[in-house]
Amino acid sequence: MKDNSGKIILALLAGASAGVIAGLMMAPDTGEATRTSVKKWANKMSKDLEKNLQTGLEEIKNMSAGAMDKFGEMKAGMSGSGSTASGSQKSGSATTGNSTGSTGGGNA
């Protein structure tokens, strides 16, 4: 079964566009008045979109800065305790390796 969702969305957009164009052509206002109202509407939408994008960018920057701060704190915390943990881990693995080696030798 093929996925026709892209074709359906394209058909809906084409139909909506045709409806908008037909509505503008049959509008009771003159062409100049219609163009003026469309320009006002487009300018308003443009300003709203720009405002929303700026707000979104600010939120992303704040979230990014917060994440970087937390990452820095985690990195600092890991580097301070990480060397101790890694040192004890090396000793533990060496001990485990020796005991496994001697046990392995006894079984063979």
TAGIBEL-V128970 format. One line per field, one symbol per residue. ss: DSSP state (~ for helix, > for strand, _ for the rest). phi: phi as a letter, one per 30 degrees, with the letter a starting at -180 (. if undefined). A space follows every 10 residues. Layout:
ss: ???
phi: ???
This chain:
ss: ____~~~~~~ ~~~~~~~~~~ ~~~~~_____ ~~~~~~~~~~ ~~~~~~~~~~ ~~~~~~~~~~ ~~~~~~~~~~ ~~~~~~~~~~ ~~~~~~~~~~ ~~~~~~~~~~ ~~~~~~~_
phi: .ddcdddddd dddddddddd dddddcdddd eddddddddd dddddddddd dddddddddd dddddddddd dddddddddd cddddddddd dddddddddd dddddddd
